[in-house]
């Protein structure tokens, strides 16, 4: 088990713990995003150049969680990495919290862009990457969108701008967990092939196992060697790590006491399997 995988396992534990403690939340889409985030934020092995002691470091790399409702995943990553005390995770979505339901750059250390209105984070991330390129700086910019989020037309406007400006300092994660607010994505607005779509827009695009940290890391490294922006289509499972969550439509879920026990037990089983692997 690599350090990145161990980090991902700890992040998953904290997501489950904080949502179960709160009793409701966007747990499925947070769990599907964990492994890609771990590739960025894992201590020593992570690709994202950041400083937990100085979140506003001018030379840092940037990450924009455009699917801002997956805040629990990013909050867990930041807490485990040391941006703030892990005890704060139990304050998520409480009155006066610094960890709101959707990420807010003015409230939480380590959040580079406020998001939640789907589609807007993608455009903001492209703007950040363009600004860095104009200044001829070496920083990288990463952004994560959901597959349902790509129903938004403004996402494809941002994709066109990124390709036109040859933003080879930019990597987009598409968390293709195949479910969205109202059910399965294919039944709501058939996307066909995200990989082919991005390629047709002038991007370097590749589909990878969204739960294979090494495959994700390798694809990112190769992407930055290209002359255009890179889209990684992450083949993921919504609710990854908790069996009963993987089989239901769970964009936003209220958890009763029996489901809490079941989720924690299944999470323990998943962690045990990871360690054996």
C-alpha positions in Angstrom: 0.0 0.0 0.0 1.6 3.3 -1.1 1.6 6.4 1.0 -0.9 8.0 -1.4 -3.3 5.0 -0.9 -2.9 5.3 2.8 -3.7 9.0 2.6 -6.8 8.2 0.5 -8.0 5.7 3.0 -7.7 8.2 5.9 -9.4 10.8 3.8 -12.3 8.4 3.1 -12.6 7.6 6.8 -13.0 11.3 7.7 -15.6 11.9 5.0 -17.7 9.0 6.3 -17.2 10.1 9.9 -18.1 13.8 9.3 -21.2 13.0 7.2 -22.4 10.3 9.6 -21.9 12.7 12.5 -23.9 15.4 10.7 -26.6 13.0 9.6 -26.8 14.2 6.0 -24.7 15.5 3.1 -23.2 14.9 -0.3 -21.4 11.7 0.6 -21.5 9.8 -2.7 -19.9 12.4 -4.9 -17.3 13.1 -2.2 -16.2 9.5 -1.9 -15.9 9.1 -5.7 -13.5 12.0 -5.9 -11.0 10.8 -3.2 -8.4 9.0 -5.1 -7.7 11.8 -7.7 -7.5 14.3 -4.8 -5.1 12.0 -3.0 -2.8 12.1 -6.0 -2.7 15.9 -5.6 -2.6 16.3 -1.8 -0.8 13.3 -0.4 2.2 14.3 1.7 5.6 13.9 -0.1 4.0 12.0 -3.1 1.3 14.5 -4.0 1.7 16.5 -7.2 0.2 19.7 -6.0 2.8 22.3 -4.9 1.3 23.8 -1.7 2.3 24.9 1.8 -0.2 24.0 4.5 1.4 26.6 6.8 1.0 29.3 4.1 -2.2 28.6 2.1 -1.9 31.9 0.2 1.7 31.2 -0.9 2.1 33.1 -4.2 3.9 30.4 -6.0 1.6 27.5 -5.1 -0.3 25.3 -7.6 -4.0 25.8 -7.7 -6.9 23.4 -7.3 -10.5 24.4 -8.0 -13.3 22.0 -6.9 -15.9 23.1 -9.4 -18.3 20.4 -8.1 -18.3 22.3 -4.9 -20.8 20.1 -3.1 -18.0 17.5 -2.8 -16.5 19.8 -0.2 -16.3 17.0 2.4 -13.7 15.3 0.3 -11.5 18.4 -0.1 -12.0 19.4 3.6 -10.8 15.9 4.6 -7.8 16.2 2.3 -6.8 19.6 3.7 -7.3 18.5 7.3 -5.2 15.4 6.9 -2.5 17.4 5.1 -2.4 19.9 8.0 -4.2 23.0 6.7 -6.4 23.0 9.8 -7.3 20.9 12.8 -9.1 17.7 12.0 -11.5 18.5 14.9 -13.0 21.1 12.7 -14.4 18.4 10.4 -17.3 17.8 12.8 -18.4 21.4 12.4 -19.2 21.0 8.7 -22.4 22.8 7.7 -23.0 24.1 11.3 -23.8 27.7 12.1 -20.8 30.0 11.7 -18.6 27.1 10.5 -15.5 27.6 8.4 -16.5 24.4 6.5 -19.8 25.2 4.6 -21.6 22.7 2.6 -20.1 24.1 -0.7 -16.5 25.3 -0.7 -15.8 28.9 0.0 -12.4 30.5 -0.5 -13.1 33.2 2.1 -13.9 30.7 4.9 -11.5 27.8 4.6 -7.7 27.7 4.4 -6.6 25.9 1.3 -9.7 26.6 -0.8 -8.6 28.5 -4.0 -12.0 29.2 -5.5 -15.6 29.4 -4.1 -17.8 26.9 -6.0 -21.2 25.3 -5.9 -23.1 26.9 -8.8 -22.2 24.1 -11.1 -20.1 25.0 -14.2 -18.6 28.2 -12.8 -15.6 26.7 -11.2 -14.4 25.3 -14.5 -14.4 28.7 -16.1 -12.7 30.3 -13.1 -9.9 27.6 -13.2 -9.3 28.3 -16.9 -9.0 32.0 -16.0 -6.4 31.2 -13.3 -4.4 29.0 -15.7 -4.5 31.7 -18.4 -3.3 34.4 -16.0 -0.4 32.2 -15.0 0.5 31.5 -18.6 0.4 35.2 -19.5 2.8 35.9 -16.6 5.0 33.1 -17.9 5.0 31.3 -14.5 5.5 27.6 -13.9 2.5 26.9 -11.6 0.0 24.2 -12.5 -3.8 24.5 -12.2 -6.1 21.5 -11.6 -9.9 21.5 -11.6 -12.5 18.8 -10.9 -16.0 18.7 -12.4 -18.7 16.1 -12.2 -20.2 14.3 -15.2 -23.6 15.8 -14.4 -22.0 19.2 -14.2 -20.9 18.9 -17.8 -24.6 19.3 -18.8 -23.8 23.1 -18.3 -23.1 24.9 -21.5 -20.6 27.2 -19.8 -18.3 24.2 -19.2 -17.9 23.8 -22.9 -17.3 27.5 -23.4 -14.5 27.2 -20.9 -13.1 24.1 -22.6 -13.0 26.0 -25.9 -11.1 28.9 -24.3 -8.6 26.6 -22.7 -7.8 24.8 -25.9 -7.6 28.1 -27.9 -5.1 29.4 -25.5 -3.1 26.1 -25.4 -3.3 25.9 -21.6 -0.9 23.0 -21.2 -0.5 24.1 -17.5 -4.1 22.9 -16.9 -5.5 19.5 -16.0 -9.3 18.9 -15.7 -10.6 15.9 -13.7 -14.0 14.7 -14.8 -15.5 12.6 -12.0 -17.5 10.3 -14.1 -19.4 8.5 -11.4 -22.4 8.2 -13.8 -25.0 9.6 -11.3 -26.3 13.1 -10.6 -29.0 14.9 -8.6 -31.9 13.2 -10.3 -30.6 9.8 -11.1 -28.3 8.1 -13.6 -26.6 10.6 -15.9 -27.3 8.6 -19.0 -31.0 8.8 -18.4 -31.0 12.5 -17.8 -28.7 13.8 -20.6 -26.7 11.2 -22.5 -23.0 12.4 -22.6 -21.8 9.7 -25.1 -18.0 9.9 -24.9 -16.4 12.6 -22.8 -13.0 11.6 -24.1 -14.1 12.1 -27.7 -15.8 15.4 -26.9 -12.7 16.9 -25.3 -10.5 15.7 -28.1 -12.9 17.4 -30.6 -12.4 20.6 -28.6 -8.7 20.4 -29.1 -7.7 18.8 -25.7 -5.5 16.0 -24.8 -8.0 13.5 -23.2 -7.7 10.1 -21.7 -10.0 7.8 -19.7 -8.5 6.2 -16.6 -9.6 4.2 -13.6 -10.6 6.9 -11.2 -9.7 4.8 -8.2 -6.2 3.8 -9.4 -3.8 6.4 -7.9 -0.8 5.3 -10.0 -2.8 5.4 -13.2 -4.0 8.9 -12.4 -0.6 10.2 -11.5 1.0 8.7 -14.7 -1.7 10.3 -16.9 -1.2 13.7 -15.2 2.6 13.6 -15.7 2.2 12.7 -19.4 -0.5 15.4 -19.8 1.9 18.2 -18.8 4.2 17.1 -21.6 1.5 18.0 -24.2 1.0 21.3 -25.9 -2.7 21.5 -25.0 -4.8 21.2 -21.8 -5.5 17.7 -20.5 -8.8 16.2 -19.5 -8.7 13.0 -17.4 -12.0 11.2 -17.6 -12.1 9.4 -14.2 -14.1 6.2 -14.4 -15.4 6.2 -10.8 -18.1 4.7 -8.5 -20.3 7.1 -6.5 -20.1 6.2 -2.8 -16.8 4.2 -3.4 -15.8 2.4 -0.2 -19.3 1.9 1.3 -21.2 -0.9 -0.5 -24.7 0.2 0.1 -23.9 3.7 -1.0 -22.4 2.3 -4.3 -25.7 0.8 -5.2 -28.2 3.7 -4.6 -28.7 7.1 -6.1 -27.2 9.2 -3.3 -26.5 12.8 -4.5 -27.6 14.1 -1.1 -28.4 11.6 1.6 -30.0 11.7 5.1 -28.5 9.0 7.3 -30.4 7.2 10.0 -28.8 5.3 12.9 -29.0 1.9 11.2 -27.4 3.3 8.0 -24.7 4.9 10.0 -23.7 1.6 11.6 -23.9 -0.2 8.2 -21.7 2.5 6.5 -19.1 2.4 9.2 -18.9 -1.4 9.2 -18.6 -1.5 5.4 -16.0 1.2 5.4 -13.9 -0.8 7.9 -14.2 -3.8 5.5 -13.1 -1.7 2.6 -10.1 -0.3 4.5 -9.1 -3.9 5.5 -9.2 -5.0 1.9 -7.1 -2.0 0.9 -4.4 -2.8 3.5 -4.3 -6.4 2.3 -3.9 -5.3 -1.3 
